[in-house]
C-alpha cells in the first residue's frame, strides 16, 4: 500500500486553503446584480488599465483576447 509523505500532504493542504480563501474573499460591493453594465472590446495587443481579460476567441487569429470593464 502506498503512503503520502508529509511534505506532499502539507503542500496539498496549503494549496487547497489558498484556493478556498481566494475564492471566498469578497466584500458586499462584489455582489452580482442585474443592474450591472459592462463595456466589451478586444485587447488590440495589450490590456489597458481598468480592463480585465475574460474570454479567448479561438476563431479570431488576429486579436483573440476579449476584455471588459464595468461601467455601473
PDB file of N, H, CA, C and O in Angstrom:
ATOM      1  N   UNK A   1       0.835  -1.175   0.000  1.00  0.00           N
ATOM      2  CA  UNK A   1       0.000   0.000   0.000  1.00  0.00           C
ATOM      3  C   UNK A   1       0.891   1.252   0.000  1.00  0.00           C
ATOM      4  O   UNK A   1       1.850   1.344   0.766  1.00  0.00           O
ATOM      5  N   UNK A   2       0.558   2.204  -0.865  1.00  0.00           N
ATOM      6  H   UNK A   2      -0.221   2.129  -1.487  1.00  0.00           H
ATOM      7  CA  UNK A   2       1.339   3.431  -0.959  1.00  0.00           C
ATOM      8  C   UNK A   2       0.914   4.409   0.127  1.00  0.00           C
ATOM      9  O   UNK A   2      -0.237   4.410   0.564  1.00  0.00           O
ATOM     10  N   UNK A   3       1.848   5.234   0.553  1.00  0.00           N
ATOM     11  H   UNK A   3       2.783   5.233   0.199  1.00  0.00           H
ATOM     12  CA  UNK A   3       1.547   6.258   1.552  1.00  0.00           C
ATOM     13  C   UNK A   3       1.920   7.620   0.998  1.00  0.00           C
ATOM     14  O   UNK A   3       2.786   7.740   0.131  1.00  0.00           O
ATOM     15  N   UNK A   4       1.259   8.634   1.507  1.00  0.00           N
ATOM     16  H   UNK A   4       0.556   8.537   2.211  1.00  0.00           H
ATOM     17  CA  UNK A   4       1.545  10.007   1.111  1.00  0.00           C
ATOM     18  C   UNK A   4       2.538  10.570   2.116  1.00  0.00           C
ATOM     19  O   UNK A   4       2.324  10.485   3.325  1.00  0.00           O
ATOM     20  N   UNK A   5       3.618  11.141   1.616  1.00  0.00           N
ATOM     21  H   UNK A   5       3.792  11.210   0.634  1.00  0.00           H
ATOM     22  CA  UNK A   5       4.591  11.697   2.560  1.00  0.00           C
ATOM     23  C   UNK A   5       4.089  13.028   3.108  1.00  0.00           C
ATOM     24  O   UNK A   5       3.235  13.676   2.503  1.00  0.00           O
ATOM     25  N   UNK A   6       4.610  13.418   4.221  1.00  0.00           N
ATOM     26  H   UNK A   6       5.304  12.892   4.712  1.00  0.00           H
ATOM     27  CA  UNK A   6       4.147  14.593   4.957  1.00  0.00           C
ATOM     28  C   UNK A   6       4.304  15.877   4.144  1.00  0.00           C
ATOM     29  O   UNK A   6       3.434  16.747   4.194  1.00  0.00           O
ATOM     30  N   UNK A   7       5.381  16.004   3.410  1.00  0.00           N
ATOM     31  H   UNK A   7       6.088  15.297   3.369  1.00  0.00           H
ATOM     32  CA  UNK A   7       5.632  17.223   2.617  1.00  0.00           C
ATOM     33  C   UNK A   7       4.545  17.408   1.552  1.00  0.00           C
ATOM     34  O   UNK A   7       4.039  18.514   1.366  1.00  0.00           O
ATOM     35  N   UNK A   8       4.194  16.343   0.867  1.00  0.00           N
ATOM     36  H   UNK A   8       4.605  15.444   1.018  1.00  0.00           H
ATOM     37  CA  UNK A   8       3.147  16.424  -0.154  1.00  0.00           C
ATOM     38  C   UNK A   8       1.797  16.747   0.468  1.00  0.00           C
ATOM     39  O   UNK A   8       1.021  17.510  -0.107  1.00  0.00           O
ATOM     40  N   UNK A   9       1.507  16.184   1.625  1.00  0.00           N
ATOM     41  H   UNK A   9       2.137  15.564   2.092  1.00  0.00           H
ATOM     42  CA  UNK A   9       0.248  16.453   2.316  1.00  0.00           C
ATOM     43  C   UNK A   9       0.149  17.920   2.719  1.00  0.00           C
ATOM     44  O   UNK A   9      -0.900  18.543   2.555  1.00  0.00           O
ATOM     45  N   UNK A  10       1.234  18.468   3.244  1.00  0.00           N
ATOM     46  H   UNK A  10       2.086  17.961   3.377  1.00  0.00           H
ATOM     47  CA  UNK A  10       1.240  19.876   3.652  1.00  0.00           C
ATOM     48  C   UNK A  10       1.071  20.791   2.443  1.00  0.00           C
ATOM     49  O   UNK A  10       0.327  21.770   2.506  1.00  0.00           O
ATOM     50  N   UNK A  11       1.745  20.486   1.360  1.00  0.00           N
ATOM     51  H   UNK A  11       2.349  19.691   1.309  1.00  0.00           H
ATOM     52  CA  UNK A  11       1.605  21.290   0.141  1.00  0.00           C
ATOM     53  C   UNK A  11       0.167  21.244  -0.359  1.00  0.00           C
ATOM     54  O   UNK A  11      -0.377  22.271  -0.763  1.00  0.00           O
ATOM     55  N   UNK A  12      -0.454  20.074  -0.339  1.00  0.00           N
ATOM     56  H   UNK A  12      -0.012  19.239  -0.010  1.00  0.00           H
ATOM     57  CA  UNK A  12      -1.844  19.935  -0.771  1.00  0.00           C
ATOM     58  C   UNK A  12      -2.798  20.727   0.102  1.00  0.00           C
ATOM     59  O   UNK A  12      -3.718  21.368  -0.405  1.00  0.00           O
ATOM     60  N   UNK A  13      -2.588  20.690   1.403  1.00  0.00           N
ATOM     61  H   UNK A  13      -1.841  20.170   1.815  1.00  0.00           H
ATOM     62  CA  UNK A  13      -3.451  21.442   2.325  1.00  0.00           C
ATOM     63  C   UNK A  13      -3.279  22.936   2.120  1.00  0.00           C
ATOM     64  O   UNK A  13      -4.270  23.667   2.103  1.00  0.00           O
ATOM     65  N   UNK A  14      -2.054  23.409   1.965  1.00  0.00           N
ATOM     66  H   UNK A  14      -1.249  22.815   1.979  1.00  0.00           H
ATOM     67  CA  UNK A  14      -1.813  24.839   1.737  1.00  0.00           C
ATOM     68  C   UNK A  14      -2.415  25.302   0.414  1.00  0.00           C
ATOM     69  O   UNK A  14      -2.986  26.391   0.342  1.00  0.00           O
ATOM     70  N   UNK A  15      -2.295  24.499  -0.616  1.00  0.00           N
ATOM     71  H   UNK A  15      -1.831  23.615  -0.557  1.00  0.00           H
ATOM     72  CA  UNK A  15      -2.874  24.856  -1.910  1.00  0.00           C
ATOM     73  C   UNK A  15      -4.390  24.919  -1.829  1.00  0.00           C
ATOM     74  O   UNK A  15      -5.000  25.860  -2.337  1.00  0.00           O
ATOM     75  N   UNK A  16      -5.005  23.924  -1.194  1.00  0.00           N
ATOM     76  H   UNK A  16      -4.510  23.160  -0.782  1.00  0.00           H
ATOM     77  CA  UNK A  16      -6.464  23.909  -1.058  1.00  0.00           C
ATOM     78  C   UNK A  16      -6.963  25.100  -0.247  1.00  0.00           C
ATOM     79  O   UNK A  16      -7.963  25.721  -0.606  1.00  0.00           O
ATOM     80  N   UNK A  17      -6.271  25.423   0.846  1.00  0.00           N
ATOM     81  H   UNK A  17      -5.458  24.919   1.138  1.00  0.00           H
ATOM     82  CA  UNK A  17      -6.700  26.551   1.666  1.00  0.00           C
ATOM     83  C   UNK A  17      -6.506  27.876   0.930  1.00  0.00           C
ATOM     84  O   UNK A  17      -7.325  28.785   1.070  1.00  0.00           O
ATOM     85  N   UNK A  18      -5.443  27.994   0.157  1.00  0.00           N
ATOM     86  H   UNK A  18      -4.778  27.256   0.043  1.00  0.00           H
ATOM     87  CA  UNK A  18      -5.225  29.213  -0.629  1.00  0.00           C
ATOM     88  C   UNK A  18      -6.332  29.396  -1.660  1.00  0.00           C
ATOM     89  O   UNK A  18      -6.852  30.500  -1.821  1.00  0.00           O
ATOM     90  N   UNK A  19      -6.689  28.340  -2.347  1.00  0.00           N
ATOM     91  H   UNK A  19      -6.266  27.443  -2.217  1.00  0.00           H
ATOM     92  CA  UNK A  19      -7.780  28.427  -3.326  1.00  0.00           C
ATOM     93  C   UNK A  19      -9.096  28.761  -2.641  1.00  0.00           C
ATOM     94  O   UNK A  19      -9.844  29.607  -3.130  1.00  0.00           O
ATOM     95  N   UNK A  20      -9.391  28.121  -1.531  1.00  0.00           N
ATOM     96  H   UNK A  20      -8.783  27.434  -1.133  1.00  0.00           H
ATOM     97  CA  UNK A  20     -10.637  28.383  -0.818  1.00  0.00           C
ATOM     98  C   UNK A  20     -10.716  29.829  -0.359  1.00  0.00           C
ATOM     99  O   UNK A  20     -11.737  30.484  -0.569  1.00  0.00           O
ATOM    100  N   UNK A  21      -9.662  30.338   0.260  1.00  0.00           N
ATOM    101  H   UNK A  21      -8.833  29.806   0.430  1.00  0.00           H
ATOM    102  CA  UNK A  21      -9.676  31.712   0.750  1.00  0.00           C
ATOM    103  C   UNK A  21      -9.684  32.724  -0.395  1.00  0.00           C
ATOM    104  O   UNK A  21     -10.271  33.798  -0.266  1.00  0.00           O
ATOM    105  N   UNK A  22      -9.045  32.394  -1.496  1.00  0.00           N
ATOM    106  H   UNK A  22      -8.568  31.522  -1.600  1.00  0.00           H
ATOM    107  CA  UNK A  22      -9.054  33.296  -2.646  1.00  0.00           C
ATOM    108  C   UNK A  22     -10.419  33.416  -3.282  1.00  0.00           C
ATOM    109  O   UNK A  22     -10.801  34.493  -3.739  1.00  0.00           O
ATOM    110  N   UNK A  23     -11.155  32.326  -3.316  1.00  0.00           N
ATOM    111  H   UNK A  23     -10.845  31.451  -2.945  1.00  0.00           H
ATOM    112  CA  UNK A  23     -12.497  32.344  -3.889  1.00  0.00           C
ATOM    113  C   UNK A  23     -13.485  32.985  -2.918  1.00  0.00           C
ATOM    114  O   UNK A  23     -14.397  33.695  -3.342  1.00  0.00           O
ATOM    115  N   UNK A  24     -13.316  32.745  -1.638  1.00  0.00           N
ATOM    116  H   UNK A  24     -12.576  32.168  -1.293  1.00  0.00           H
ATOM    117  CA  UNK A  24     -14.256  33.242  -0.634  1.00  0.00           C
ATOM    118  C   UNK A  24     -14.016  34.694  -0.253  1.00  0.00           C
ATOM    119  O   UNK A  24     -14.846  35.277   0.445  1.00  0.00           O
ATOM    120  N   UNK A  25     -12.932  35.291  -0.675  1.00  0.00           N
ATOM    121  H   UNK A  25     -12.258  34.817  -1.242  1.00  0.00           H
ATOM    122  CA  UNK A  25     -12.597  36.653  -0.268  1.00  0.00           C
ATOM    123  C   UNK A  25     -13.318  37.677  -1.141  1.00  0.00           C
ATOM    124  O   UNK A  25     -12.773  38.150  -2.138  1.00  0.00           O
ATOM    125  N   UNK A  26     -14.521  38.006  -0.763  1.00  0.00           N
ATOM    126  H   UNK A  26     -14.964  37.622   0.048  1.00  0.00           H
ATOM    127  CA  UNK A  26     -15.299  39.031  -1.452  1.00  0.00           C
ATOM    128  C   UNK A  26     -15.876  39.989  -0.426  1.00  0.00           C
ATOM    129  O   UNK A  26     -15.909  39.687   0.767  1.00  0.00           O
ATOM    130  N   UNK A  27     -16.323  41.123  -0.881  1.00  0.00           N
ATOM    131  H   UNK A  27     -16.296  41.369  -1.850  1.00  0.00           H
ATOM    132  CA  UNK A  27     -16.984  42.051   0.025  1.00  0.00           C
ATOM    133  C   UNK A  27     -18.391  42.342  -0.483  1.00  0.00           C
ATOM    134  O   UNK A  27     -18.804  41.802  -1.509  1.00  0.00           O
ATOM    135  N   UNK A  28     -19.120  43.182   0.222  1.00  0.00           N
ATOM    136  H   UNK A  28     -18.784  43.621   1.056  1.00  0.00           H
ATOM    137  CA  UNK A  28     -20.521  43.446  -0.121  1.00  0.00           C
ATOM    138  C   UNK A  28     -20.658  44.094  -1.500  1.00  0.00           C
ATOM    139  O   UNK A  28     -21.670  43.895  -2.172  1.00  0.00           O
ATOM    140  N   UNK A  29     -19.667  44.858  -1.928  1.00  0.00           N
ATOM    141  H   UNK A  29     -18.845  45.019  -1.383  1.00  0.00           H
ATOM    142  CA  UNK A  29     -19.739  45.531  -3.221  1.00  0.00           C
ATOM    143  C   UNK A  29     -19.523  44.615  -4.403  1.00  0.00           C
ATOM    144  O   UNK A  29     -19.759  45.016  -5.542  1.00  0.00           O
ATOM    145  N   UNK A  30     -19.081  43.394  -4.161  1.00  0.00           N
ATOM    146  H   UNK A  30     -18.890  43.068  -3.235  1.00  0.00           H
ATOM    147  CA  UNK A  30     -18.807  42.465  -5.248  1.00  0.00           C
ATOM    148  C   UNK A  30     -20.014  41.634  -5.668  1.00  0.00           C
ATOM    149  O   UNK A  30     -19.904  40.811  -6.577  1.00  0.00           O
ATOM    150  N   UNK A  31     -21.158  41.833  -5.029  1.00  0.00           N
ATOM    151  H   UNK A  31     -21.248  42.501  -4.291  1.00  0.00           H
ATOM    152  CA  UNK A  31     -22.323  41.018  -5.353  1.00  0.00           C
ATOM    153  C   UNK A  31     -22.786  41.290  -6.782  1.00  0.00           C
ATOM    154  O   UNK A  31     -22.740  42.424  -7.258  1.00  0.00           O
ATOM    155  N   UNK A  32     -23.229  40.241  -7.450  1.00  0.00           N
ATOM    156  H   UNK A  32     -23.267  39.319  -7.062  1.00  0.00           H
ATOM    157  CA  UNK A  32     -23.715  40.354  -8.816  1.00  0.00           C
ATOM    158  C   UNK A  32     -25.169  40.784  -8.766  1.00  0.00           C
ATOM    159  O   UNK A  32     -25.961  40.223  -8.008  1.00  0.00           O
ATOM    160  N   UNK A  33     -25.516  41.762  -9.557  1.00  0.00           N
ATOM    161  H   UNK A  33     -24.873  42.217 -10.173  1.00  0.00           H
ATOM    162  CA  UNK A  33     -26.912  42.160  -9.674  1.00  0.00           C
ATOM    163  C   UNK A  33     -27.252  42.372 -11.141  1.00  0.00           C
ATOM    164  O   UNK A  33     -26.363  42.418 -11.992  1.00  0.00           O
ATOM    165  N   UNK A  34     -28.525  42.500 -11.428  1.00  0.00           N
ATOM    166  H   UNK A  34     -29.246  42.463 -10.737  1.00  0.00           H
ATOM    167  CA  UNK A  34     -28.985  42.636 -12.812  1.00  0.00           C
ATOM    168  C   UNK A  34     -28.808  44.053 -13.349  1.00  0.00           C
ATOM    169  O   UNK A  34     -29.090  44.296 -14.523  1.00  0.00           O
ATOM    170  N   UNK A  35     -28.354  44.984 -12.532  1.00  0.00           N
ATOM    171  H   UNK A  35     -28.126  44.786 -11.579  1.00  0.00           H
ATOM    172  CA  UNK A  35     -28.199  46.374 -12.962  1.00  0.00           C
ATOM    173  C   UNK A  35     -26.777  46.695 -13.403  1.00  0.00           C
ATOM    174  O   UNK A  35     -26.490  47.832 -13.777  1.00  0.00           O
ATOM    175  N   UNK A  36     -25.885  45.714 -13.364  1.00  0.00           N
ATOM    176  H   UNK A  36     -26.118  44.790 -13.060  1.00  0.00           H
ATOM    177  CA  UNK A  36     -24.508  45.968 -13.788  1.00  0.00           C
ATOM    178  C   UNK A  36     -24.459  46.219 -15.290  1.00  0.00           C
ATOM    179  O   UNK A  36     -25.191  45.602 -16.064  1.00  0.00           O
ATOM    180  N   UNK A  37     -23.596  47.122 -15.678  1.00  0.00           N
ATOM    181  H   UNK A  37     -23.001  47.623 -15.049  1.00  0.00           H
ATOM    182  CA  UNK A  37     -23.401  47.427 -17.089  1.00  0.00           C
ATOM    183  C   UNK A  37     -21.919  47.270 -17.404  1.00  0.00           C
ATOM    184  O   UNK A  37     -21.060  47.730 -16.651  1.00  0.00           O
ATOM    185  N   UNK A  38     -21.630  46.616 -18.523  1.00  0.00           N
ATOM    186  H   UNK A  38     -22.327  46.242 -19.134  1.00  0.00           H
ATOM    187  CA  UNK A  38     -20.247  46.320 -18.916  1.00  0.00           C
ATOM    188  C   UNK A  38     -19.981  46.852 -20.314  1.00  0.00           C
ATOM    189  O   UNK A  38     -20.873  46.895 -21.161  1.00  0.00           O
ATOM    190  N   UNK A  39     -18.767  47.248 -20.534  1.00  0.00           N
ATOM    191  H   UNK A  39     -18.042  47.214 -19.846  1.00  0.00           H
ATOM    192  CA  UNK A  39     -18.288  47.617 -21.865  1.00  0.00           C
ATOM    193  C   UNK A  39     -17.323  46.521 -22.313  1.00  0.00           C
ATOM    194  O   UNK A  39     -16.449  46.109 -21.551  1.00  0.00           O
ATOM    195  N   UNK A  40     -17.484  46.054 -23.545  1.00  0.00           N
ATOM    196  H   UNK A  40     -18.194  46.389 -24.164  1.00  0.00           H
ATOM    197  CA  UNK A  40     -16.666  44.961 -24.061  1.00  0.00           C
ATOM    198  C   UNK A  40     -15.801  45.451 -25.212  1.00  0.00           C
ATOM    199  O   UNK A  40     -16.142  46.417 -25.895  1.00  0.00           O
ATOM    200  N   UNK A  41     -14.685  44.778 -25.417  1.00  0.00           N
ATOM    201  H   UNK A  41     -14.408  43.993 -24.862  1.00  0.00           H
ATOM    202  CA  UNK A  41     -13.803  45.117 -26.519  1.00  0.00           C
ATOM    203  C   UNK A  41     -12.768  44.020 -26.735  1.00  0.00           C
ATOM    204  O   UNK A  41     -12.837  42.952 -26.127  1.00  0.00           O
ATOM    205  N   UNK A  42     -11.820  44.301 -27.602  1.00  0.00           N
ATOM    206  H   UNK A  42     -11.765  45.169 -28.096  1.00  0.00           H
ATOM    207  CA  UNK A  42     -10.710  43.378 -27.831  1.00  0.00           C
ATOM    208  C   UNK A  42      -9.423  44.048 -27.359  1.00  0.00           C
ATOM    209  O   UNK A  42      -9.352  45.273 -27.257  1.00  0.00           O
ATOM    210  N   UNK A  43      -8.429  43.253 -27.080  1.00  0.00           N
ATOM    211  H   UNK A  43      -8.487  42.258 -27.164  1.00  0.00           H
ATOM    212  CA  UNK A  43      -7.219  43.766 -26.442  1.00  0.00           C
ATOM    213  C   UNK A  43      -6.336  44.593 -27.371  1.00  0.00           C
ATOM    214  O   UNK A  43      -5.620  45.476 -26.898  1.00  0.00           O
ATOM    215  N   UNK A  44      -6.366  44.340 -28.648  1.00  0.00           N
ATOM    216  H   UNK A  44      -6.948  43.623 -29.032  1.00  0.00           H
ATOM    217  CA  UNK A  44      -5.516  45.026 -29.633  1.00  0.00           C
ATOM    218  C   UNK A  44      -4.041  44.955 -29.241  1.00  0.00           C
ATOM    219  O   UNK A  44      -3.290  45.912 -29.429  1.00  0.00           O
ATOM    220  N   UNK A  45      -3.635  43.795 -28.689  1.00  0.00           N
ATOM    221  H   UNK A  45      -4.246  43.017 -28.537  1.00  0.00           H
ATOM    222  CA  UNK A  45      -2.233  43.585 -28.369  1.00  0.00           C
ATOM    223  C   UNK A  45      -1.843  43.838 -26.931  1.00  0.00           C
ATOM    224  O   UNK A  45      -0.866  43.257 -26.457  1.00  0.00           O
ATOM    225  N   UNK A  46      -2.576  44.694 -26.207  1.00  0.00           N
ATOM    226  H   UNK A  46      -3.370  45.167 -26.591  1.00  0.00           H
ATOM    227  CA  UNK A  46      -2.287  44.913 -24.793  1.00  0.00           C
ATOM    228  C   UNK A  46      -3.589  45.229 -24.067  1.00  0.00           C
ATOM    229  O   UNK A  46      -4.575  45.643 -24.676  1.00  0.00           O
ATOM    230  N   UNK A  47      -3.569  45.024 -22.753  1.00  0.00           N
ATOM    231  H   UNK A  47      -2.768  44.687 -22.258  1.00  0.00           H
ATOM    232  CA  UNK A  47      -4.768  45.240 -21.946  1.00  0.00           C
ATOM    233  C   UNK A  47      -4.629  46.581 -21.240  1.00  0.00           C
ATOM    234  O   UNK A  47      -3.729  46.754 -20.418  1.00  0.00           O
ATOM    235  N   UNK A  48      -5.517  47.542 -21.550  1.00  0.00           N
ATOM    236  H   UNK A  48      -6.248  47.401 -22.217  1.00  0.00           H
ATOM    237  CA  UNK A  48      -5.425  48.862 -20.933  1.00  0.00           C
ATOM    238  C   UNK A  48      -5.786  48.824 -19.443  1.00  0.00           C
ATOM    239  O   UNK A  48      -6.414  47.871 -18.980  1.00  0.00           O
ATOM    240  N   UNK A  49      -5.394  49.844 -18.706  1.00  0.00           N
ATOM    241  H   UNK A  49      -4.884  50.617 -19.082  1.00  0.00           H
ATOM    242  CA  UNK A  49      -5.717  49.933 -17.285  1.00  0.00           C
ATOM    243  C   UNK A  49      -7.233  50.013 -17.106  1.00  0.00           C
ATOM    244  O   UNK A  49      -7.921  50.712 -17.849  1.00  0.00           O
ATOM    245  N   UNK A  50      -7.736  49.295 -16.120  1.00  0.00           N
ATOM    246  H   UNK A  50      -7.178  48.727 -15.515  1.00  0.00           H
ATOM    247  CA  UNK A  50      -9.162  49.297 -15.834  1.00  0.00           C
ATOM    248  C   UNK A  50      -9.949  48.222 -16.563  1.00  0.00           C
ATOM    249  O   UNK A  50     -11.138  48.044 -16.303  1.00  0.00           O
ATOM    250  N   UNK A  51      -9.317  47.520 -17.451  1.00  0.00           N
ATOM    251  H   UNK A  51      -8.351  47.665 -17.663  1.00  0.00           H
ATOM    252  CA  UNK A  51      -9.973  46.455 -18.211  1.00  0.00           C
ATOM    253  C   UNK A  51      -9.479  45.105 -17.705  1.00  0.00           C
ATOM    254  O   UNK A  51      -8.375  45.005 -17.170  1.00  0.00           O
ATOM    255  N   UNK A  52     -10.298  44.064 -17.875  1.00  0.00           N
ATOM    256  H   UNK A  52     -11.194  44.146 -18.310  1.00  0.00           H
ATOM    257  CA  UNK A  52      -9.900  42.720 -17.475  1.00  0.00           C
ATOM    258  C   UNK A  52     -10.169  41.737 -18.613  1.00  0.00           C
ATOM    259  O   UNK A  52     -11.217  41.812 -19.254  1.00  0.00           O
ATOM    260  N   UNK A  53      -9.244  40.823 -18.872  1.00  0.00           N
ATOM    261  H   UNK A  53      -8.392  40.762 -18.352  1.00  0.00           H
ATOM    262  CA  UNK A  53      -9.499  39.784 -19.870  1.00  0.00           C
ATOM    263  C   UNK A  53     -10.509  38.793 -19.310  1.00  0.00           C
ATOM    264  O   UNK A  53     -10.436  38.420 -18.139  1.00  0.00           O
ATOM    265  N   UNK A  54     -11.460  38.363 -20.151  1.00  0.00           N
ATOM    266  H   UNK A  54     -11.520  38.665 -21.103  1.00  0.00           H
ATOM    267  CA  UNK A  54     -12.464  37.433 -19.656  1.00  0.00           C
ATOM    268  C   UNK A  54     -12.750  36.282 -20.611  1.00  0.00           C
ATOM    269  O   UNK A  54     -13.441  35.334 -20.238  1.00  0.00           O
ATOM    270  N   UNK A  55     -12.243  36.345 -21.813  1.00  0.00           N
ATOM    271  H   UNK A  55     -11.682  37.115 -22.116  1.00  0.00           H
ATOM    272  CA  UNK A  55     -12.521  35.254 -22.756  1.00  0.00           C
ATOM    273  C   UNK A  55     -11.441  35.213 -23.825  1.00  0.00           C
ATOM    274  O   UNK A  55     -10.700  36.173 -24.038  1.00  0.00           O
ATOM    275  N   UNK A  56     -11.381  34.064 -24.488  1.00  0.00           N
ATOM    276  H   UNK A  56     -11.983  33.284 -24.314  1.00  0.00           H
ATOM    277  CA  UNK A  56     -10.436  33.852 -25.582  1.00  0.00           C
ATOM    278  C   UNK A  56     -11.230  33.366 -26.780  1.00  0.00           C
ATOM    279  O   UNK A  56     -11.911  32.343 -26.701  1.00  0.00           O
ATOM    280  N   UNK A  57     -11.152  34.088 -27.886  1.00  0.00           N
ATOM    281  H   UNK A  57     -10.599  34.919 -27.950  1.00  0.00           H
ATOM    282  CA  UNK A  57     -11.868  33.734 -29.111  1.00  0.00           C
ATOM    283  C   UNK A  57     -10.906  33.005 -30.043  1.00  0.00           C
ATOM    284  O   UNK A  57     -10.096  33.634 -30.722  1.00  0.00           O
ATOM    285  N   UNK A  58     -10.996  31.684 -30.072  1.00  0.00           N
ATOM    286  H   UNK A  58     -11.655  31.172 -29.519  1.00  0.00           H
ATOM    287  CA  UNK A  58     -10.063  30.897 -30.877  1.00  0.00           C
ATOM    288  C   UNK A  58     -10.293  31.070 -32.375  1.00  0.00           C
ATOM    289  O   UNK A  58      -9.414  30.740 -33.171  1.00  0.00           O
ATOM    290  N   UNK A  59     -11.452  31.576 -32.773  1.00  0.00           N
ATOM    291  H   UNK A  59     -12.167  31.844 -32.127  1.00  0.00           H
ATOM    292  CA  UNK A  59     -11.725  31.790 -34.192  1.00  0.00           C
ATOM    293  C   UNK A  59     -11.053  33.067 -34.713  1.00  0.00           C
ATOM    294  O   UNK A  59     -10.832  33.201 -35.916  1.00  0.00           O
ATOM    295  N   UNK A  60     -10.734  33.984 -33.833  1.00  0.00           N
ATOM    296  H   UNK A  60     -10.914  33.875 -32.855  1.00  0.00           H
ATOM    297  CA  UNK A  60     -10.109  35.246 -34.225  1.00  0.00           C
ATOM    298  C   UNK A  60      -8.595  35.099 -34.099  1.00  0.00           C
ATOM    299  O   UNK A  60      -8.065  35.121 -32.989  1.00  0.00           O
ATOM    300  N   UNK A  61      -7.902  34.950 -35.210  1.00  0.00           N
ATOM    301  H   UNK A  61      -8.333  34.932 -36.112  1.00  0.00           H
ATOM    302  CA  UNK A  61      -6.460  34.740 -35.179  1.00  0.00           C
ATOM    303  C   UNK A  61      -5.691  36.042 -34.983  1.00  0.00           C
ATOM    304  O   UNK A  61      -4.544  36.017 -34.537  1.00  0.00           O
ATOM    305  N   UNK A  62      -6.305  37.179 -35.310  1.00  0.00           N
ATOM    306  H   UNK A  62      -7.236  37.199 -35.673  1.00  0.00           H
ATOM    307  CA  UNK A  62      -5.607  38.459 -35.202  1.00  0.00           C
ATOM    308  C   UNK A  62      -5.608  38.998 -33.776  1.00  0.00           C
ATOM    309  O   UNK A  62      -4.565  39.430 -33.284  1.00  0.00           O
ATOM    310  N   UNK A  63      -6.761  38.982 -33.100  1.00  0.00           N
ATOM    311  H   UNK A  63      -7.608  38.631 -33.500  1.00  0.00           H
ATOM    312  CA  UNK A  63      -6.890  39.546 -31.752  1.00  0.00           C
ATOM    313  C   UNK A  63      -7.865  38.693 -30.934  1.00  0.00           C
ATOM    314  O   UNK A  63      -9.035  39.052 -30.795  1.00  0.00           O
ATOM    315  N   UNK A  64      -7.388  37.567 -30.393  1.00  0.00           N
ATOM    316  H   UNK A  64      -6.438  37.276 -30.506  1.00  0.00           H
ATOM    317  CA  UNK A  64      -8.311  36.615 -29.769  1.00  0.00           C
ATOM    318  C   UNK A  64      -8.717  36.929 -28.329  1.00  0.00           C
ATOM    319  O   UNK A  64      -9.640  36.292 -27.822  1.00  0.00           O
ATOM    320  N   UNK A  65      -8.078  37.874 -27.650  1.00  0.00           N
ATOM    321  H   UNK A  65      -7.329  38.392 -28.062  1.00  0.00           H
ATOM    322  CA  UNK A  65      -8.381  38.132 -26.246  1.00  0.00           C
ATOM    323  C   UNK A  65      -9.486  39.177 -26.142  1.00  0.00           C
ATOM    324  O   UNK A  65      -9.350  40.296 -26.636  1.00  0.00           O
ATOM    325  N   UNK A  66     -10.594  38.789 -25.484  1.00  0.00           N
ATOM    326  H   UNK A  66     -10.705  37.880 -25.083  1.00  0.00           H
ATOM    327  CA  UNK A  66     -11.705  39.704 -25.258  1.00  0.00           C
ATOM    328  C   UNK A  66     -11.571  40.311 -23.870  1.00  0.00           C
ATOM    329  O   UNK A  66     -11.245  39.614 -22.909  1.00  0.00           O
ATOM    330  N   UNK A  67     -11.826  41.617 -23.769  1.00  0.00           N
ATOM    331  H   UNK A  67     -12.091  42.183 -24.550  1.00  0.00           H
ATOM    332  CA  UNK A  67     -11.677  42.323 -22.496  1.00  0.00           C
ATOM    333  C   UNK A  67     -12.985  43.022 -22.147  1.00  0.00           C
ATOM    334  O   UNK A  67     -13.841  43.239 -23.005  1.00  0.00           O
ATOM    335  N   UNK A  68     -13.119  43.367 -20.868  1.00  0.00           N
ATOM    336  H   UNK A  68     -12.424  43.190 -20.172  1.00  0.00           H
ATOM    337  CA  UNK A  68     -14.316  44.088 -20.412  1.00  0.00           C
ATOM    338  C   UNK A  68     -13.955  44.988 -19.252  1.00  0.00           C
ATOM    339  O   UNK A  68     -12.927  44.821 -18.595  1.00  0.00           O
ATOM    340  N   UNK A  69     -14.844  45.959 -19.020  1.00  0.00           N
ATOM    341  H   UNK A  69     -15.679  46.095 -19.554  1.00  0.00           H
ATOM    342  CA  UNK A  69     -14.751  46.799 -17.815  1.00  0.00           C
ATOM    343  C   UNK A  69     -16.144  47.156 -17.380  1.00  0.00           C
ATOM    344  O   UNK A  69     -17.045  47.324 -18.202  1.00  0.00           O
ATOM    345  N   UNK A  70     -16.314  47.269 -16.097  1.00  0.00           N
ATOM    346  H   UNK A  70     -15.583  47.132 -15.430  1.00  0.00           H
ATOM    347  CA  UNK A  70     -17.628  47.554 -15.539  1.00  0.00           C
ATOM    348  C   UNK A  70     -17.874  49.051 -15.568  1.00  0.00           C
ATOM    349  O   UNK A  70     -17.042  49.838 -15.118  1.00  0.00           O
ATOM    350  N   UNK A  71     -19.025  49.437 -16.102  1.00  0.00           N
ATOM    351  H   UNK A  71     -19.702  48.797 -16.467  1.00  0.00           H
ATOM    352  CA  UNK A  71     -19.398  50.845 -16.149  1.00  0.00           C
ATOM    353  C   UNK A  71     -20.222  51.253 -14.936  1.00  0.00           C
ATOM    354  O   UNK A  71     -20.041  52.339 -14.386  1.00  0.00           O
ATOM    355  N   UNK A  72     -21.125  50.375 -14.528  1.00  0.00           N
ATOM    356  H   UNK A  72     -21.273  49.493 -14.975  1.00  0.00           H
ATOM    357  CA  UNK A  72     -22.032  50.700 -13.427  1.00  0.00           C
ATOM    358  C   UNK A  72     -22.326  49.476 -12.603  1.00  0.00           C
ATOM    359  O   UNK A  72     -23.074  49.553 -11.628  1.00  0.00           O
TER     360      UNK A  72
END
